[in-house]
Amino acid sequence: MLTPRRIEIFKAIIEEFIRTAEPVGSKALMERYHLPYSSATIRNDMQVLEEMGYLEKTHTSSGRIPSTAGYKFYCENLLNDAQVDQKTAVAIRSAFEAANLNIDEAVQQSCKILSEMTNMTAGAIGPDSSAQRLNQIKLFPLDERNAVCVFITDTGHTETKNFRFEEDVSAKDIAECTDVLNERLKNTPVTELSEKLQAIKPILAASVKRYELLFQAFVQAFAKFASENENVYVSGKSKLLYQPEFHDIEKLKQLMSMLDDNRVWRSLPDSKKALAVKTSHGAELTWVDDVAIVKSSFHVSEGEEGQLMVVGPSRMNYEKVVSMIEYAARMIEKMYSGNGGNDDSGQ
């Protein structure tokens, strides 16, 4: 049975283990947290918490460490609804406002910020570009047989493709082709570009001399654009090297290999072995073995969302990580969902 005293002791154990990465004994709890209970009482309650599955005893120490179930209980019931501190909020806002970033650059920037500030690995899945609409095409000729094409969507997402033609194409043809495509394809969903391009082929044939070469280049580019519909970013993988939980070389190799696979980032929280909990602000916390994943989604338009994630040992400062990742996700939404506004508060 969980009593207020046992909950107080359990919370102190969590906080001490997060701070030290060392098994926690009754003496350390009495000295550091000034608990008004005898050492025997604390030891007895620690034994009960272990029997309940919230603590584990290591083989090398008489102290206890939190179990995965213990972390889940802590985050579900004892995690403070903390706001990001003002200095961190200013640092995150400044990083976004320092440059005119498109949505993909903002997501990458979020990864770097979260990794640096948490000293853990951060990942992100950018918005699914298949839900976006084409806003503009820019085609820059390099010479008669080479050009650079830039696609810009309604959310600011950009894709750059290199065109190489088998025969010469004039700058005039490139300009006229670009004009026709921008006029006819603006606001077309990315997944429908190839189909609509086929429909306007006669219009291109009537106004562009070497239309066939340009048409084939755009057919291939649109098909690739629609298929590459998720962007995965990772920052700070090397930071796992400095976590004592991952000093086991084989375990570290396995984890690093997993994080090198973009498909893993999309399925990280979905393991059958995972335990999960959701915070009041929408962040999701998942534990797989002794790895913790904190995830927060952001929405930039109807049906279009991305995700920010922090991956590290179960022994992480959850209040700090959760508040930061939720704040970064809300910043992306404020900048790109069309709501606008400045946020000077902590949350």
N, C-alpha and C positions, 0 to 999 in steps of 0.2 A: 504494500500500500504506500502511495506517495503522500507524505505529510509535508506541511510547510517547511519543517526543518530539513527533511531530506531533499526537497527542491532547492533550498538555500545551499546546502552542501554540494548538490549536484551542479548547480550553476557555478559555484566557486571552482569546482574541479575543471569544468569546461574552460573557464576563463584562464585558469592557471596553466592548463595544458596547451592552450593556444599560445600563451605567452612564452612558455619555456620548451615545449616539445619533449618534456620529461614526465615520466609517470608521477602521479601526485599522491602523496601520503598525508596522513592525518596531521603530522607535525607541521608540514608546510602550510596547510589550510589554517591551522590555529595561529601560526606566526604571521602570515601575510594578510589573512582576511579577518583576523580577530574574532573568530566565531565563538560565541559564548557557550560552547559545549565542551565536555571533556574529550580527551583523545579516544577513550574507549567508546564513547557514544558515537563519535565520528566514524571510527573504524566499523562499528556495528552497522551504521547506516550505509556505509560504502559497500559492505557485504550484501545488504538487502538490495541496493541499487544494481549490484553485479548480478544477483539472482534474477532481478527483473529484466536484465538484458541491456541496461543503459550504460554499464561500465564493463571493462575487461581488465583482467589481471595479466601483466606481462610475466614472462619466465625469469627475467633478469632483475626484477624489482618487486618489493612488497606493495608499491603504489599501484594506482589504477589509472587507466586511460579511458576516454569515452569510446563507446562502440558506435557503429554506424547508426543503429537504432537510437542511441543516445543523442547523437547530433540531430537526427530528425526530430526527436521530441523537443530538444532545445530550440530549434529554429521554428517549430510549429507553435510552441507555447511560451517560450521565455525570451525570444529575440525581441529586443526593443525596437519600436517603430521609429528608428533613428533617421534624422535628416542629415544630408551630407554637410560637413562643416563648411563655413564660409570661405576659408582659404581654398579648399578643394573645389568648391563651386566656381569661384573666380578663375581658378586655373583651367577648369574644363571649358567654361564660357570663352575665356581668352583664346584658347586653342582653336575654337570654332570660328571666332570672330576675326582672328588675325589674318585670314585669307578668304577670298571668295571661293568657297568649296562647292563642288557639285555633290550630289548625294553619295556617290561612291567614294569620293575623297573624304567626306565627313565620316563615313562608316570606317574607313581605314584609319583615320585620325583617332576615332574612338577606341579602336583596338590598341593603338600605341599608348594612348593616355591611360587606359585601364591596366595595361600590362605594367607600365612604369609605376603607377600609383599603388598597385596592389602587390607588386613584385612577383606576379604570377603570369601564366600564359593566358592570353586573351584571344578570342576568336570572334568572328562575325560573319553572318550570312547576309549579304546585301539584298535589297528588294528584288523580287522576281521580275525580271525585265519583260517576261511574256505578258504581264498584265499592263504594261506601259503602252503608250501611243507615240508614234513618230511625230516629232515637232519640226525638225529641220534636217536637211541633208546639205553638207558642204563638200565639194569636190575640188581638190587642189591639184592641177597638173604639175608634174615635176619635169617631164619632157614628153615627147610624142607617144611614148609607150608606157609611161608610168604615172600614176596619180595616187593621191592619198584621199580617202573618203572618210568623213566623220558623220556619224549618225547621232542625233541629239533627241532624247525623248522628252515627254512632257514633265518628267520629274527631275530633269537635268542629267540623267544618266547618259554617258557618252560611250560610243564604240568607234574605234579607228580601224580601218581596213586598208591594206595596200592593194592597189589594182595594177596588174601588169598585162598589157594588151599585146596580142600577137602581131598586130599591124599598127601603123601610126593612127593616132586619133587627135584631131585638132582641138585647140583650146576653145574654139567656137562651138564645136560639137559638145564638149564637156559642159560649157556654160548653158547651152540650150537644153541639154538633157537634165541638168540640175534644176533648171526652172520648171520643166514639165513635171518632174517627180515631186518637187516641193508643192506645186499647185495641186496635183492630183492625189498625193499620198499623205498630206498633212492630216494629223489626228487619226490615222489608221492604226489599229492595234498591231503590235510587232508581229504577232503570230499570223496576221492576215496580209502582210506585205507582199509575200511571194505571189499569192493568188491575185491580189489587186494589180501587181506589176504585169502579170500576163494579160489582164483586161485592158491595160493602157498601151500595150505594145504597138497597136496601129497608130496611136497618136505619136509615139516616139518615131516610128517609121516615116511619118509624114513630115517631121520637123528636124530630125537629126540624121545627117548624112551617114555616119558610121554607127548607126543605132545598134546593130547586132552585137558588136563588140562590147558596148556599154551595157546593153541589156543582159548579156551573159554574165558580166562582172557583177551586176546588181542581183541577179538571181542567186548566185553563189553566196554573196555577202548577206542577203536577207535570210537565206536558209540557215547560215551559221549564226547570225544574230539571234534568231528565234530559238535555236537549240542551246545556245550558251546563256541560259536564263537564270543562273544563280551564280553570284560571285562570293567566294569564300576567302576571307582574309585571316591571317594568323600573325600574332606578334608575341615575342618573348618566350619562344619555346625553350631557349637555353636557361631560363630562370628556374625551370624544374630541377636543374642540376644542383641548385643550392638548397633544395628542400631536403631535410634529413630523412623524410619518409621514402625518398627515391634514391637513397645511396646504394640500394641493391641494383647492380649494373644490369642484370637481365630484365628486371622489372622496368627500369628506366628505358632500356632499348625498346621494349615492347610498347611502352606508352608513347615514346617519341615516334616510332614507326606508325602507330595509330594516328597521331596528330598530323603526320605527313599526308594522310589520305583525306582529301576534301569530303569524301562521302561520309567519313566518320563524324565530321563536325555536324552534318545534317542529322545524324542518328544518335549523337552522344547521349541525350537524355532518355532514349527510348530502349535501353537495354532491359532484357527480361529480369536481370538481377537487380535492377535499380530500385531504390527507395526515393520517393519524391514528396515535396511539399510546396505549396504556393503561398507567397506573402500577401498581405492585404493590398499592396500596390501592384501586384501582378508578376513580380519576379518569381521564377521557379528555381528551386534548389533540388538537386538530384545527387545521389551518392551511388557509385558503383565500386564495390570493394572499398579501398581506402582513398579513392579519388572523388572529389566534390566538383560539381558543375553548377555554376550560378548563371541563370539565363534570364534575359529580359527582352521582350519583343517591342518593336516600334512600328507604328503605322504611318505611312506617308500619303496614302490615298486609299480609296475604297478597294478592298480586296488585295491590297499590296502591302506587305510587311517584310521586315527583316528582323534579325536577332543579334544581340550582343551576348557573349559568353565569357566567363572567367573559369579557368580550369586549374585546380591545384589540389593539395592534400586536403583530406577531411579536416585537418587541424588548420582552419583558416579563420580570420577575423570576419565573421559573417556580417556583423552590423556594418562594418566599413565597406565590405565588398558589395553587399546588397544595396546600400544607400548610393554608392557611386555608380553602379551599373544602371540602376533605375533613373538616376539623374541624367546620365549620358543618353539613355534612350529617349527620355522626355525632351532633351535638348534637340535631338535629331528631329523629333516630331514637330517641335515649335518652329524649326527652321525650314522644314520641307513639306509640312502637311497643309500649309496655307493659312494656319491659324495666326501666325505672326506673334508679336508681343515679346517683351523682355521679361526675364525672370530673375529677380534679385533676391528671391528667398532661397532657403536651403533646399527646397523640394519642389 
